[in-house]
Amino acid sequence: MSSDVRQVGLFSATMLVAGNMIGAGIFMMPTIMASIGSVATLGWFVTAPGAFIMGYMFARLGRIRPVAGGPYAYAREGLGDFAGFQCNLLYWFSNVIGNIAIATSITGYLTVFFPVLKNPLFGVFSTIAMIWLAAAINMIGPRVVTRFETVTTILGIGPIAVLGICGWFFFDPDVFVAGWNPKGLSEFSAVSSAISIMFWSFMGVESASVAAAVVKDPAKNVARATLLGVLIAALVYVLSTTAIMGVIPNDELRHSSAPFADAAMRVFGPVGAVIITLCAIMKACGCLGGWTLVNAETALATARDGLFPAMFSKTDARGVPVRGLAIVATFMTVIVFLTMSPTVGDAFLTLTDISVLLVLTPYIFAAVSVAYYVQKGMTTRSLTWIALIVIAYCLAVIIASAGTAVAISMALGLATAPLFRAFLAFNDKSGNNLGTKL
């Protein structure tokens, strides 16, 4: 169902892409990068170009096939039902875990005003409250969500961009150099360690294509919104994070739960710190709302295709999946309790590592599906080379990652095979035909 309440234009779609990326990664990024050292800034030379190439691929795919579901839709059409199911389930799990990480970062900045939230238990309840607030806003409708994210993106990015620019006037080369490589890693090892978390910063590049069903004139606006959103995000990331690492000493920065607030205190004083903190909270709330929209649209599209539980396909008279939003919020609440950590930084890092590794398979599948559209004559062979670069880039991120996150992500990936058979059997009994293409 598509109605006026579900339609958004180019500007709102661009803010959805930029807002999902910036709010998803920037607010805890300086702290995570500081755990590696200033040498981590070299990672932007790898991740930013990779994000542009990936953004270009999704822009092209969004132009030739402006269908709801993004990576899932391309994988199912180009590679079949199982690939579509696997792609969707991993993408959905990635978004669920990523949303929890965003809500966790909001709690981190709220500790500036409410220090009691540093207590792990109180922090958990704060994070859960943010999750349900985002779900409630989405229940009102996509237009409200995108307007909310547009406003919070402008209010959030503006002051943060100002901090990123003004921070350079307080940039101390000695501070930056002193924190260059505290662990004594080689440059290659240090950058490899940073790639996964920095890749998280650009997650959301596919947001416009996922939400194509609610974008006006998607054949044009999905592509434009994707490239403009990546450009805005890249500029804000590089300017702000590098400046902060030259303002705050490494030892202090890597223990900060609100790095932008701490930097603002040094640059603008107490009043500036309060303003930046409020902007960070608003921006992250807008981002959480936007990612909740993406997650709801993904579940809705795949449930209607018979590759996700039917309860996610139910909508109200306005076409809003209220029941699905409530189910997801409940599921996220359970995960928050299961992943409770002593510090905000630890929880954020664990969640983002898993989220990044889960989303890489859908990105790879979307790139592989390019061959299908080339064979159908829907696009030129030049896009195949872009797709190959995207695949190589995603595989490099997996190789650079290590530890528990890889094991968890692999286990979930392998679990998609038996889950697919279970869904197939259930839908066969219900008379659904999973063999029908998009």
Secondary structure in CASP SS format (residue, H / E / C, confidence):
PFRMAT SS
TARGET T0000
AUTHOR 0000-0000-0000
METHOD secondary structure of the structure
MODEL  1
M C 1.00
S C 1.00
S C 1.00
D H 1.00
V H 1.00
R H 1.00
Q C 1.00
V E 1.00
G C 1.00
L H 1.00
F H 1.00
S H 1.00
A H 1.00
T H 1.00
M H 1.00
L H 1.00
V H 1.00
A H 1.00
G H 1.00
N H 1.00
M H 1.00
I H 1.00
G H 1.00
A H 1.00
G H 1.00
I C 1.00
F C 1.00
M C 1.00
M H 1.00
P H 1.00
T H 1.00
I H 1.00
M H 1.00
A H 1.00
S C 1.00
I C 1.00
G C 1.00
S H 1.00
V H 1.00
A H 1.00
T H 1.00
L H 1.00
G H 1.00
W H 1.00
F H 1.00
V H 1.00
T H 1.00
A H 1.00
P H 1.00
G H 1.00
A H 1.00
F H 1.00
I H 1.00
M H 1.00
G H 1.00
Y H 1.00
M H 1.00
F H 1.00
A H 1.00
R H 1.00
L H 1.00
G H 1.00
R H 1.00
I H 1.00
R C 1.00
P C 1.00
V C 1.00
A C 1.00
G C 1.00
G C 1.00
P H 1.00
Y H 1.00
A H 1.00
Y H 1.00
A H 1.00
R H 1.00
E H 1.00
G H 1.00
L H 1.00
G C 1.00
D H 1.00
F H 1.00
A H 1.00
G H 1.00
F H 1.00
Q H 1.00
C H 1.00
N H 1.00
L H 1.00
L H 1.00
Y H 1.00
W H 1.00
F H 1.00
S H 1.00
N H 1.00
V H 1.00
I H 1.00
G H 1.00
N H 1.00
I H 1.00
A H 1.00
I H 1.00
A H 1.00
T H 1.00
S H 1.00
I H 1.00
T H 1.00
G H 1.00
Y H 1.00
L H 1.00
T C 1.00
V C 1.00
F C 1.00
F C 1.00
P H 1.00
V H 1.00
L H 1.00
K H 1.00
N C 1.00
P H 1.00
L H 1.00
F H 1.00
G H 1.00
V H 1.00
F H 1.00
S H 1.00
T H 1.00
I H 1.00
A H 1.00
M H 1.00
I H 1.00
W H 1.00
L H 1.00
A H 1.00
A H 1.00
A H 1.00
I H 1.00
N H 1.00
M H 1.00
I H 1.00
G C 1.00
P H 1.00
R H 1.00
V H 1.00
V H 1.00
T H 1.00
R H 1.00
F H 1.00
E H 1.00
T H 1.00
V H 1.00
T H 1.00
T H 1.00
I H 1.00
L H 1.00
G H 1.00
I H 1.00
G H 1.00
P H 1.00
I H 1.00
A H 1.00
V H 1.00
L H 1.00
G H 1.00
I H 1.00
C H 1.00
G H 1.00
W H 1.00
F H 1.00
F C 1.00
F C 1.00
D C 1.00
P H 1.00
D H 1.00
V H 1.00
F H 1.00
V H 1.00
A H 1.00
G C 1.00
W C 1.00
N C 1.00
P C 1.00
K C 1.00
G C 1.00
L C 1.00
S C 1.00
E H 1.00
F H 1.00
S H 1.00
A H 1.00
V H 1.00
S H 1.00
S H 1.00
A H 1.00
I H 1.00
S H 1.00
I H 1.00
M H 1.00
F H 1.00
W H 1.00
S H 1.00
F C 1.00
M C 1.00
G C 1.00
V C 1.00
E C 1.00
S H 1.00
A H 1.00
S H 1.00
V H 1.00
A C 1.00
A H 1.00
A H 1.00
V H 1.00
V E 1.00
K C 1.00
D C 1.00
P H 1.00
A H 1.00
K H 1.00
N H 1.00
V H 1.00
A H 1.00
R H 1.00
A H 1.00
T H 1.00
L H 1.00
L H 1.00
G H 1.00
V H 1.00
L H 1.00
I H 1.00
A H 1.00
A H 1.00
L H 1.00
V H 1.00
Y H 1.00
V H 1.00
L H 1.00
S H 1.00
T H 1.00
T H 1.00
A H 1.00
I H 1.00
M C 1.00
G C 1.00
V C 1.00
I C 1.00
P C 1.00
N H 1.00
D H 1.00
E H 1.00
L H 1.00
R C 1.00
H C 1.00
S C 1.00
S C 1.00
A C 1.00
P H 1.00
F H 1.00
A H 1.00
D H 1.00
A H 1.00
A H 1.00
M H 1.00
R H 1.00
V H 1.00
F H 1.00
G C 1.00
P H 1.00
V H 1.00
G H 1.00
A H 1.00
V H 1.00
I H 1.00
I H 1.00
T H 1.00
L H 1.00
C H 1.00
A H 1.00
I H 1.00
M H 1.00
K H 1.00
A H 1.00
C H 1.00
G H 1.00
C H 1.00
L H 1.00
G H 1.00
G H 1.00
W H 1.00
T H 1.00
L H 1.00
V H 1.00
N H 1.00
A H 1.00
E H 1.00
T H 1.00
A H 1.00
L H 1.00
A H 1.00
T H 1.00
A H 1.00
R H 1.00
D C 1.00
G C 1.00
L C 1.00
F C 1.00
P C 1.00
A H 1.00
M H 1.00
F H 1.00
S H 1.00
K C 1.00
T C 1.00
D C 1.00
A C 1.00
R C 1.00
G C 1.00
V C 1.00
P C 1.00
V H 1.00
R H 1.00
G H 1.00
L H 1.00
A H 1.00
I H 1.00
V H 1.00
A H 1.00
T H 1.00
F H 1.00
M H 1.00
T H 1.00
V H 1.00
I H 1.00
V H 1.00
F H 1.00
L H 1.00
T C 1.00
M C 1.00
S C 1.00
P C 1.00
T C 1.00
V H 1.00
G H 1.00
D H 1.00
A H 1.00
F H 1.00
L H 1.00
T H 1.00
L H 1.00
T H 1.00
D H 1.00
I H 1.00
S H 1.00
V H 1.00
L H 1.00
L H 1.00
V H 1.00
L H 1.00
T H 1.00
P H 1.00
Y H 1.00
I H 1.00
F H 1.00
A H 1.00
A H 1.00
V H 1.00
S C 1.00
V H 1.00
A H 1.00
Y H 1.00
Y H 1.00
V H 1.00
Q H 1.00
K C 1.00
G C 1.00
M C 1.00
T C 1.00
T C 1.00
R C 1.00
S H 1.00
L H 1.00
T H 1.00
W H 1.00
I H 1.00
A H 1.00
L H 1.00
I H 1.00
V H 1.00
I H 1.00
A H 1.00
Y H 1.00
C H 1.00
L H 1.00
A H 1.00
V H 1.00
I H 1.00
I H 1.00
A H 1.00
S C 1.00
A C 1.00
G C 1.00
T H 1.00
A H 1.00
V H 1.00
A H 1.00
I H 1.00
S H 1.00
M H 1.00
A H 1.00
L H 1.00
G H 1.00
L H 1.00
A H 1.00
T H 1.00
A H 1.00
P H 1.00
L H 1.00
F H 1.00
R H 1.00
A H 1.00
F H 1.00
L H 1.00
A H 1.00
F H 1.00
N H 1.00
D H 1.00
K H 1.00
S H 1.00
G C 1.00
N C 1.00
N C 1.00
L C 1.00
G C 1.00
T C 1.00
K C 1.00
L C 1.00
END
